[in-house]
Amino acid sequence: MVRAIILVKSPKKLIAARLRKVSLVSDSFPTSGQFDAVAIIDVDELSQIKDVATSIQKISGVERTETMIEVQ
């Protein structure tokens, strides 16, 4: 299992709720600061992280994302 956190920049107020609808996103919540929301994803393969990030980037209003992978 690979866990990653995707930080999302978006002016949309309900972006965290939209992120929860993306496949493989296990949790999402709004944040303050440079990014507006966080999506936590759990996948079986490292390569799936790119697919999830791409899905998030296609959401209307998403300006930018940054992905961090958990290191164990």
PyMOL Python script that loads the backbone (N, CA, C, O; Angstrom):
from pymol import cmd

cmd.read_pdbstr("""\
ATOM      1  N   MET A   1       0.850  -1.175   0.000  1.00  0.00           N
ATOM      2  CA  MET A   1       0.000   0.000   0.000  1.00  0.00           C
ATOM      3  C   MET A   1       0.892   1.233   0.000  1.00  0.00           C
ATOM      4  O   MET A   1       1.859   1.328   0.756  1.00  0.00           O
ATOM      5  N   VAL A   2       0.544   2.162  -0.857  1.00  0.00           N
ATOM      6  CA  VAL A   2       1.270   3.426  -0.961  1.00  0.00           C
ATOM      7  C   VAL A   2       0.306   4.544  -0.606  1.00  0.00           C
ATOM      8  O   VAL A   2      -0.807   4.599  -1.129  1.00  0.00           O
ATOM      9  N   ARG A   3       0.727   5.428   0.275  1.00  0.00           N
ATOM     10  CA  ARG A   3      -0.098   6.566   0.672  1.00  0.00           C
ATOM     11  C   ARG A   3       0.557   7.843   0.153  1.00  0.00           C
ATOM     12  O   ARG A   3       1.776   8.007   0.199  1.00  0.00           O
ATOM     13  N   ALA A   4      -0.295   8.741  -0.341  1.00  0.00           N
ATOM     14  CA  ALA A   4       0.196  10.032  -0.824  1.00  0.00           C
ATOM     15  C   ALA A   4      -0.764  11.125  -0.392  1.00  0.00           C
ATOM     16  O   ALA A   4      -1.944  10.883  -0.142  1.00  0.00           O
ATOM     17  N   ILE A   5      -0.229  12.325  -0.311  1.00  0.00           N
ATOM     18  CA  ILE A   5      -1.029  13.507  -0.003  1.00  0.00           C
ATOM     19  C   ILE A   5      -0.910  14.432  -1.201  1.00  0.00           C
ATOM     20  O   ILE A   5       0.188  14.737  -1.664  1.00  0.00           O
ATOM     21  N   ILE A   6      -2.052  14.870  -1.690  1.00  0.00           N
ATOM     22  CA  ILE A   6      -2.060  15.805  -2.802  1.00  0.00           C
ATOM     23  C   ILE A   6      -2.618  17.132  -2.297  1.00  0.00           C
ATOM     24  O   ILE A   6      -3.762  17.212  -1.849  1.00  0.00           O
ATOM     25  N   LEU A   7      -1.794  18.165  -2.378  1.00  0.00           N
ATOM     26  CA  LEU A   7      -2.201  19.511  -1.989  1.00  0.00           C
ATOM     27  C   LEU A   7      -2.839  20.167  -3.208  1.00  0.00           C
ATOM     28  O   LEU A   7      -2.326  20.049  -4.321  1.00  0.00           O
ATOM     29  N   VAL A   8      -3.958  20.857  -2.997  1.00  0.00           N
ATOM     30  CA  VAL A   8      -4.717  21.417  -4.111  1.00  0.00           C
ATOM     31  C   VAL A   8      -4.940  22.916  -3.916  1.00  0.00           C
ATOM     32  O   VAL A   8      -5.389  23.361  -2.860  1.00  0.00           O
ATOM     33  N   LYS A   9      -4.618  23.677  -4.949  1.00  0.00           N
ATOM     34  CA  LYS A   9      -4.874  25.119  -4.974  1.00  0.00           C
ATOM     35  C   LYS A   9      -6.099  25.354  -5.838  1.00  0.00           C
ATOM     36  O   LYS A   9      -6.099  25.025  -7.024  1.00  0.00           O
ATOM     37  N   SER A  10      -7.155  25.926  -5.243  1.00  0.00           N
ATOM     38  CA  SER A  10      -8.385  26.194  -5.971  1.00  0.00           C
ATOM     39  C   SER A  10      -9.201  27.242  -5.235  1.00  0.00           C
ATOM     40  O   SER A  10      -9.351  27.164  -4.016  1.00  0.00           O
ATOM     41  N   PRO A  11      -9.726  28.218  -5.955  1.00  0.00           N
ATOM     42  CA  PRO A  11     -10.569  29.225  -5.304  1.00  0.00           C
ATOM     43  C   PRO A  11     -11.979  28.704  -4.998  1.00  0.00           C
ATOM     44  O   PRO A  11     -12.746  29.380  -4.313  1.00  0.00           O
ATOM     45  N   LYS A  12     -12.324  27.525  -5.490  1.00  0.00           N
ATOM     46  CA  LYS A  12     -13.655  26.956  -5.264  1.00  0.00           C
ATOM     47  C   LYS A  12     -13.821  26.592  -3.794  1.00  0.00           C
ATOM     48  O   LYS A  12     -12.959  25.929  -3.217  1.00  0.00           O
ATOM     49  N   LYS A  13     -14.920  27.021  -3.187  1.00  0.00           N
ATOM     50  CA  LYS A  13     -15.128  26.789  -1.758  1.00  0.00           C
ATOM     51  C   LYS A  13     -15.392  25.326  -1.414  1.00  0.00           C
ATOM     52  O   LYS A  13     -15.040  24.887  -0.320  1.00  0.00           O
ATOM     53  N   LEU A  14     -15.991  24.574  -2.305  1.00  0.00           N
ATOM     54  CA  LEU A  14     -16.341  23.188  -2.006  1.00  0.00           C
ATOM     55  C   LEU A  14     -15.381  22.199  -2.655  1.00  0.00           C
ATOM     56  O   LEU A  14     -15.762  21.063  -2.939  1.00  0.00           O
ATOM     57  N   ILE A  15     -14.152  22.614  -2.891  1.00  0.00           N
ATOM     58  CA  ILE A  15     -13.203  21.741  -3.577  1.00  0.00           C
ATOM     59  C   ILE A  15     -12.930  20.464  -2.781  1.00  0.00           C
ATOM     60  O   ILE A  15     -12.753  19.404  -3.381  1.00  0.00           O
ATOM     61  N   ALA A  16     -12.893  20.535  -1.462  1.00  0.00           N
ATOM     62  CA  ALA A  16     -12.626  19.338  -0.659  1.00  0.00           C
ATOM     63  C   ALA A  16     -13.722  18.287  -0.865  1.00  0.00           C
ATOM     64  O   ALA A  16     -13.431  17.093  -0.933  1.00  0.00           O
ATOM     65  N   ALA A  17     -14.965  18.723  -0.963  1.00  0.00           N
ATOM     66  CA  ALA A  17     -16.069  17.782  -1.210  1.00  0.00           C
ATOM     67  C   ALA A  17     -15.944  17.156  -2.594  1.00  0.00           C
ATOM     68  O   ALA A  17     -16.241  15.974  -2.765  1.00  0.00           O
ATOM     69  N   ARG A  18     -15.515  17.920  -3.565  1.00  0.00           N
ATOM     70  CA  ARG A  18     -15.313  17.378  -4.918  1.00  0.00           C
ATOM     71  C   ARG A  18     -14.179  16.359  -4.933  1.00  0.00           C
ATOM     72  O   ARG A  18     -14.251  15.354  -5.641  1.00  0.00           O
ATOM     73  N   LEU A  19     -13.140  16.619  -4.156  1.00  0.00           N
ATOM     74  CA  LEU A  19     -12.002  15.696  -4.116  1.00  0.00           C
ATOM     75  C   LEU A  19     -12.418  14.332  -3.569  1.00  0.00           C
ATOM     76  O   LEU A  19     -11.912  13.305  -4.021  1.00  0.00           O
ATOM     77  N   ARG A  20     -13.328  14.314  -2.607  1.00  0.00           N
ATOM     78  CA  ARG A  20     -13.777  13.046  -2.012  1.00  0.00           C
ATOM     79  C   ARG A  20     -14.461  12.136  -3.023  1.00  0.00           C
ATOM     80  O   ARG A  20     -14.541  10.925  -2.817  1.00  0.00           O
ATOM     81  N   LYS A  21     -14.953  12.713  -4.110  1.00  0.00           N
ATOM     82  CA  LYS A  21     -15.636  11.928  -5.135  1.00  0.00           C
ATOM     83  C   LYS A  21     -14.673  11.265  -6.120  1.00  0.00           C
ATOM     84  O   LYS A  21     -15.086  10.424  -6.919  1.00  0.00           O
ATOM     85  N   VAL A  22     -13.396  11.636  -6.068  1.00  0.00           N
ATOM     86  CA  VAL A  22     -12.401  11.057  -6.966  1.00  0.00           C
ATOM     87  C   VAL A  22     -12.035   9.660  -6.468  1.00  0.00           C
ATOM     88  O   VAL A  22     -11.814   9.448  -5.276  1.00  0.00           O
ATOM     89  N   SER A  23     -11.977   8.730  -7.390  1.00  0.00           N
ATOM     90  CA  SER A  23     -11.630   7.355  -7.055  1.00  0.00           C
ATOM     91  C   SER A  23     -10.273   7.290  -6.350  1.00  0.00           C
ATOM     92  O   SER A  23      -9.325   7.963  -6.757  1.00  0.00           O
ATOM     93  N   LEU A  24     -10.185   6.497  -5.315  1.00  0.00           N
ATOM     94  CA  LEU A  24      -8.993   6.241  -4.509  1.00  0.00           C
ATOM     95  C   LEU A  24      -8.639   7.347  -3.517  1.00  0.00           C
ATOM     96  O   LEU A  24      -7.647   7.224  -2.798  1.00  0.00           O
ATOM     97  N   VAL A  25      -9.425   8.423  -3.458  1.00  0.00           N
ATOM     98  CA  VAL A  25      -9.220   9.443  -2.423  1.00  0.00           C
ATOM     99  C   VAL A  25      -9.904   8.934  -1.156  1.00  0.00           C
ATOM    100  O   VAL A  25     -11.123   8.772  -1.127  1.00  0.00           O
ATOM    101  N   SER A  26      -9.123   8.684  -0.120  1.00  0.00           N
ATOM    102  CA  SER A  26      -9.681   8.131   1.121  1.00  0.00           C
ATOM    103  C   SER A  26     -10.184   9.223   2.063  1.00  0.00           C
ATOM    104  O   SER A  26     -11.061   8.974   2.890  1.00  0.00           O
ATOM    105  N   ASP A  27      -9.630  10.438   1.941  1.00  0.00           N
ATOM    106  CA  ASP A  27     -10.082  11.547   2.773  1.00  0.00           C
ATOM    107  C   ASP A  27      -9.686  12.854   2.102  1.00  0.00           C
ATOM    108  O   ASP A  27      -8.749  12.903   1.304  1.00  0.00           O
ATOM    109  N   SER A  28     -10.406  13.896   2.436  1.00  0.00           N
ATOM    110  CA  SER A  28     -10.116  15.218   1.905  1.00  0.00           C
ATOM    111  C   SER A  28     -10.658  16.255   2.870  1.00  0.00           C
ATOM    112  O   SER A  28     -11.706  16.060   3.486  1.00  0.00           O
ATOM    113  N   PHE A  29      -9.940  17.356   2.995  1.00  0.00           N
ATOM    114  CA  PHE A  29     -10.412  18.416   3.888  1.00  0.00           C
ATOM    115  C   PHE A  29      -9.832  19.751   3.447  1.00  0.00           C
ATOM    116  O   PHE A  29      -8.755  19.798   2.852  1.00  0.00           O
ATOM    117  N   PRO A  30     -10.550  20.846   3.741  1.00  0.00           N
ATOM    118  CA  PRO A  30     -10.044  22.179   3.399  1.00  0.00           C
ATOM    119  C   PRO A  30      -8.913  22.579   4.347  1.00  0.00           C
ATOM    120  O   PRO A  30      -8.843  22.118   5.486  1.00  0.00           O
ATOM    121  N   THR A  31      -8.041  23.436   3.857  1.00  0.00           N
ATOM    122  CA  THR A  31      -6.924  23.916   4.671  1.00  0.00           C
ATOM    123  C   THR A  31      -6.774  25.426   4.482  1.00  0.00           C
ATOM    124  O   THR A  31      -7.353  26.008   3.565  1.00  0.00           O
ATOM    125  N   SER A  32      -6.002  26.041   5.348  1.00  0.00           N
ATOM    126  CA  SER A  32      -5.658  27.447   5.170  1.00  0.00           C
ATOM    127  C   SER A  32      -4.195  27.502   4.764  1.00  0.00           C
ATOM    128  O   SER A  32      -3.439  26.561   5.003  1.00  0.00           O
ATOM    129  N   GLY A  33      -3.807  28.594   4.156  1.00  0.00           N
ATOM    130  CA  GLY A  33      -2.416  28.728   3.738  1.00  0.00           C
ATOM    131  C   GLY A  33      -2.279  28.726   2.235  1.00  0.00           C
ATOM    132  O   GLY A  33      -3.201  29.122   1.521  1.00  0.00           O
ATOM    133  N   GLN A  34      -1.142  28.285   1.753  1.00  0.00           N
ATOM    134  CA  GLN A  34      -0.832  28.320   0.333  1.00  0.00           C
ATOM    135  C   GLN A  34      -1.771  27.435  -0.492  1.00  0.00           C
ATOM    136  O   GLN A  34      -2.088  27.764  -1.635  1.00  0.00           O
ATOM    137  N   PHE A  35      -2.213  26.319   0.083  1.00  0.00           N
ATOM    138  CA  PHE A  35      -3.125  25.408  -0.611  1.00  0.00           C
ATOM    139  C   PHE A  35      -4.492  25.453   0.066  1.00  0.00           C
ATOM    140  O   PHE A  35      -4.607  25.782   1.247  1.00  0.00           O
ATOM    141  N   ASP A  36      -5.520  25.117  -0.703  1.00  0.00           N
ATOM    142  CA  ASP A  36      -6.889  25.243  -0.213  1.00  0.00           C
ATOM    143  C   ASP A  36      -7.503  23.937   0.263  1.00  0.00           C
ATOM    144  O   ASP A  36      -8.499  23.950   0.987  1.00  0.00           O
ATOM    145  N   ALA A  37      -6.922  22.810  -0.134  1.00  0.00           N
ATOM    146  CA  ALA A  37      -7.456  21.515   0.284  1.00  0.00           C
ATOM    147  C   ALA A  37      -6.362  20.453   0.196  1.00  0.00           C
ATOM    148  O   ALA A  37      -5.353  20.616  -0.489  1.00  0.00           O
ATOM    149  N   VAL A  38      -6.604  19.372   0.911  1.00  0.00           N
ATOM    150  CA  VAL A  38      -5.703  18.222   0.917  1.00  0.00           C
ATOM    151  C   VAL A  38      -6.516  16.992   0.568  1.00  0.00           C
ATOM    152  O   VAL A  38      -7.624  16.803   1.071  1.00  0.00           O
ATOM    153  N   ALA A  39      -5.960  16.153  -0.300  1.00  0.00           N
ATOM    154  CA  ALA A  39      -6.561  14.851  -0.603  1.00  0.00           C
ATOM    155  C   ALA A  39      -5.569  13.778  -0.182  1.00  0.00           C
ATOM    156  O   ALA A  39      -4.393  13.831  -0.540  1.00  0.00           O
ATOM    157  N   ILE A  40      -6.048  12.813   0.574  1.00  0.00           N
ATOM    158  CA  ILE A  40      -5.214  11.693   0.986  1.00  0.00           C
ATOM    159  C   ILE A  40      -5.626  10.492   0.146  1.00  0.00           C
ATOM    160  O   ILE A  40      -6.806  10.150   0.062  1.00  0.00           O
ATOM    161  N   ILE A  41      -4.639   9.860  -0.470  1.00  0.00           N
ATOM    162  CA  ILE A  41      -4.948   8.712  -1.312  1.00  0.00           C
ATOM    163  C   ILE A  41      -4.153   7.495  -0.854  1.00  0.00           C
ATOM    164  O   ILE A  41      -3.010   7.601  -0.410  1.00  0.00           O
ATOM    165  N   ASP A  42      -4.789   6.346  -0.977  1.00  0.00           N
ATOM    166  CA  ASP A  42      -4.159   5.061  -0.680  1.00  0.00           C
ATOM    167  C   ASP A  42      -4.307   4.188  -1.913  1.00  0.00           C
ATOM    168  O   ASP A  42      -5.423   3.904  -2.349  1.00  0.00           O
ATOM    169  N   VAL A  43      -3.182   3.760  -2.477  1.00  0.00           N
ATOM    170  CA  VAL A  43      -3.189   2.957  -3.693  1.00  0.00           C
ATOM    171  C   VAL A  43      -2.306   1.732  -3.516  1.00  0.00           C
ATOM    172  O   VAL A  43      -1.480   1.669  -2.605  1.00  0.00           O
ATOM    173  N   ASP A  44      -2.491   0.769  -4.395  1.00  0.00           N
ATOM    174  CA  ASP A  44      -1.677  -0.444  -4.346  1.00  0.00           C
ATOM    175  C   ASP A  44      -0.349  -0.275  -5.073  1.00  0.00           C
ATOM    176  O   ASP A  44       0.667  -0.836  -4.664  1.00  0.00           O
ATOM    177  N   GLU A  45      -0.366   0.492  -6.140  1.00  0.00           N
ATOM    178  CA  GLU A  45       0.823   0.676  -6.976  1.00  0.00           C
ATOM    179  C   GLU A  45       1.216   2.147  -7.030  1.00  0.00           C
ATOM    180  O   GLU A  45       0.352   3.021  -7.091  1.00  0.00           O
ATOM    181  N   LEU A  46       2.484   2.415  -7.008  1.00  0.00           N
ATOM    182  CA  LEU A  46       2.989   3.785  -7.085  1.00  0.00           C
ATOM    183  C   LEU A  46       2.495   4.488  -8.349  1.00  0.00           C
ATOM    184  O   LEU A  46       2.222   5.688  -8.323  1.00  0.00           O
ATOM    185  N   SER A  47       2.381   3.763  -9.433  1.00  0.00           N
ATOM    186  CA  SER A  47       1.961   4.352 -10.701  1.00  0.00           C
ATOM    187  C   SER A  47       0.534   4.897 -10.658  1.00  0.00           C
ATOM    188  O   SER A  47       0.188   5.762 -11.462  1.00  0.00           O
ATOM    189  N   GLN A  48      -0.298   4.414  -9.744  1.00  0.00           N
ATOM    190  CA  GLN A  48      -1.679   4.880  -9.635  1.00  0.00           C
ATOM    191  C   GLN A  48      -1.768   6.317  -9.118  1.00  0.00           C
ATOM    192  O   GLN A  48      -2.768   6.998  -9.347  1.00  0.00           O
ATOM    193  N   ILE A  49      -0.744   6.771  -8.433  1.00  0.00           N
ATOM    194  CA  ILE A  49      -0.747   8.121  -7.882  1.00  0.00           C
ATOM    195  C   ILE A  49      -0.873   9.151  -9.000  1.00  0.00           C
ATOM    196  O   ILE A  49      -1.609  10.129  -8.865  1.00  0.00           O
ATOM    197  N   LYS A  50      -0.164   8.937 -10.091  1.00  0.00           N
ATOM    198  CA  LYS A  50      -0.240   9.863 -11.223  1.00  0.00           C
ATOM    199  C   LYS A  50      -1.654   9.913 -11.779  1.00  0.00           C
ATOM    200  O   LYS A  50      -2.141  10.988 -12.130  1.00  0.00           O
ATOM    201  N   ASP A  51      -2.320   8.769 -11.865  1.00  0.00           N
ATOM    202  CA  ASP A  51      -3.687   8.731 -12.388  1.00  0.00           C
ATOM    203  C   ASP A  51      -4.638   9.542 -11.512  1.00  0.00           C
ATOM    204  O   ASP A  51      -5.486  10.276 -12.021  1.00  0.00           O
ATOM    205  N   VAL A  52      -4.494   9.408 -10.195  1.00  0.00           N
ATOM    206  CA  VAL A  52      -5.349  10.156  -9.271  1.00  0.00           C
ATOM    207  C   VAL A  52      -5.050  11.649  -9.376  1.00  0.00           C
ATOM    208  O   VAL A  52      -5.971  12.465  -9.421  1.00  0.00           O
ATOM    209  N   ALA A  53      -3.775  12.008  -9.415  1.00  0.00           N
ATOM    210  CA  ALA A  53      -3.398  13.416  -9.528  1.00  0.00           C
ATOM    211  C   ALA A  53      -3.951  14.023 -10.821  1.00  0.00           C
ATOM    212  O   ALA A  53      -4.422  15.161 -10.825  1.00  0.00           O
ATOM    213  N   THR A  54      -3.892  13.272 -11.898  1.00  0.00           N
ATOM    214  CA  THR A  54      -4.427  13.747 -13.173  1.00  0.00           C
ATOM    215  C   THR A  54      -5.936  13.962 -13.079  1.00  0.00           C
ATOM    216  O   THR A  54      -6.458  14.946 -13.602  1.00  0.00           O
ATOM    217  N   SER A  55      -6.632  13.047 -12.416  1.00  0.00           N
ATOM    218  CA  SER A  55      -8.085  13.192 -12.229  1.00  0.00           C
ATOM    219  C   SER A  55      -8.411  14.451 -11.435  1.00  0.00           C
ATOM    220  O   SER A  55      -9.363  15.164 -11.753  1.00  0.00           O
ATOM    221  N   ILE A  56      -7.625  14.718 -10.409  1.00  0.00           N
ATOM    222  CA  ILE A  56      -7.839  15.909  -9.588  1.00  0.00           C
ATOM    223  C   ILE A  56      -7.568  17.173 -10.397  1.00  0.00           C
ATOM    224  O   ILE A  56      -8.301  18.155 -10.277  1.00  0.00           O
ATOM    225  N   GLN A  57      -6.529  17.157 -11.212  1.00  0.00           N
ATOM    226  CA  GLN A  57      -6.181  18.337 -12.012  1.00  0.00           C
ATOM    227  C   GLN A  57      -7.257  18.656 -13.046  1.00  0.00           C
ATOM    228  O   GLN A  57      -7.349  19.795 -13.504  1.00  0.00           O
ATOM    229  N   LYS A  58      -8.060  17.682 -13.413  1.00  0.00           N
ATOM    230  CA  LYS A  58      -9.129  17.895 -14.399  1.00  0.00           C
ATOM    231  C   LYS A  58     -10.394  18.496 -13.784  1.00  0.00           C
ATOM    232  O   LYS A  58     -11.305  18.884 -14.516  1.00  0.00           O
ATOM    233  N   ILE A  59     -10.466  18.579 -12.459  1.00  0.00           N
ATOM    234  CA  ILE A  59     -11.632  19.161 -11.796  1.00  0.00           C
ATOM    235  C   ILE A  59     -11.660  20.667 -12.083  1.00  0.00           C
ATOM    236  O   ILE A  59     -10.648  21.355 -11.951  1.00  0.00           O
ATOM    237  N   SER A  60     -12.818  21.156 -12.472  1.00  0.00           N
ATOM    238  CA  SER A  60     -12.975  22.576 -12.773  1.00  0.00           C
ATOM    239  C   SER A  60     -12.584  23.427 -11.565  1.00  0.00           C
ATOM    240  O   SER A  60     -13.062  23.196 -10.454  1.00  0.00           O
ATOM    241  N   GLY A  61     -11.725  24.398 -11.788  1.00  0.00           N
ATOM    242  CA  GLY A  61     -11.313  25.297 -10.719  1.00  0.00           C
ATOM    243  C   GLY A  61      -9.984  24.943 -10.080  1.00  0.00           C
ATOM    244  O   GLY A  61      -9.418  25.763  -9.358  1.00  0.00           O
ATOM    245  N   VAL A  62      -9.472  23.751 -10.323  1.00  0.00           N
ATOM    246  CA  VAL A  62      -8.175  23.373  -9.747  1.00  0.00           C
ATOM    247  C   VAL A  62      -7.080  24.107 -10.524  1.00  0.00           C
ATOM    248  O   VAL A  62      -6.939  23.942 -11.735  1.00  0.00           O
ATOM    249  N   GLU A  63      -6.322  24.906  -9.810  1.00  0.00           N
ATOM    250  CA  GLU A  63      -5.266  25.697 -10.440  1.00  0.00           C
ATOM    251  C   GLU A  63      -3.928  24.966 -10.439  1.00  0.00           C
ATOM    252  O   GLU A  63      -3.147  25.069 -11.385  1.00  0.00           O
ATOM    253  N   ARG A  64      -3.676  24.220  -9.350  1.00  0.00           N
ATOM    254  CA  ARG A  64      -2.360  23.593  -9.212  1.00  0.00           C
ATOM    255  C   ARG A  64      -2.434  22.512  -8.145  1.00  0.00           C
ATOM    256  O   ARG A  64      -3.246  22.586  -7.223  1.00  0.00           O
ATOM    257  N   THR A  65      -1.582  21.514  -8.280  1.00  0.00           N
ATOM    258  CA  THR A  65      -1.486  20.478  -7.252  1.00  0.00           C
ATOM    259  C   THR A  65      -0.012  20.223  -6.937  1.00  0.00           C
ATOM    260  O   THR A  65       0.881  20.524  -7.730  1.00  0.00           O
ATOM    261  N   GLU A  66       0.201  19.668  -5.774  1.00  0.00           N
ATOM    262  CA  GLU A  66       1.545  19.217  -5.376  1.00  0.00           C
ATOM    263  C   GLU A  66       1.361  17.903  -4.648  1.00  0.00           C
ATOM    264  O   GLU A  66       0.543  17.799  -3.734  1.00  0.00           O
ATOM    265  N   THR A  67       2.120  16.903  -5.051  1.00  0.00           N
ATOM    266  CA  THR A  67       1.971  15.562  -4.498  1.00  0.00           C
ATOM    267  C   THR A  67       3.167  15.200  -3.626  1.00  0.00           C
ATOM    268  O   THR A  67       4.320  15.419  -3.998  1.00  0.00           O
ATOM    269  N   MET A  68       2.866  14.641  -2.462  1.00  0.00           N
ATOM    270  CA  MET A  68       3.885  14.149  -1.550  1.00  0.00           C
ATOM    271  C   MET A  68       3.585  12.685  -1.243  1.00  0.00           C
ATOM    272  O   MET A  68       2.458  12.337  -0.890  1.00  0.00           O
ATOM    273  N   ILE A  69       4.588  11.837  -1.378  1.00  0.00           N
ATOM    274  CA  ILE A  69       4.420  10.401  -1.151  1.00  0.00           C
ATOM    275  C   ILE A  69       5.012  10.046   0.202  1.00  0.00           C
ATOM    276  O   ILE A  69       6.121  10.463   0.536  1.00  0.00           O
ATOM    277  N   GLU A  70       4.265   9.274   0.973  1.00  0.00           N
ATOM    278  CA  GLU A  70       4.730   8.849   2.289  1.00  0.00           C
ATOM    279  C   GLU A  70       5.949   7.932   2.131  1.00  0.00           C
ATOM    280  O   GLU A  70       5.952   7.014   1.311  1.00  0.00           O
ATOM    281  N   VAL A  71       6.961   8.199   2.918  1.00  0.00           N
ATOM    282  CA  VAL A  71       8.178   7.394   2.890  1.00  0.00           C
ATOM    283  C   VAL A  71       8.220   6.586   4.179  1.00  0.00           C
ATOM    284  O   VAL A  71       8.085   7.125   5.278  1.00  0.00           O
ATOM    285  N   GLN A  72       8.408   5.293   4.019  1.00  0.00           N
ATOM    286  CA  GLN A  72       8.448   4.429   5.217  1.00  0.00           C
ATOM    287  C   GLN A  72       9.798   3.815   5.402  1.00  0.00           C
ATOM    288  O   GLN A  72      10.009   3.064   6.354  1.00  0.00           O
TER     289      GLN A  72
END
""", "prot")
cmd.dss("prot")
cmd.show_as("cartoon", "prot")
cmd.util.cbc("prot")
cmd.orient("prot")
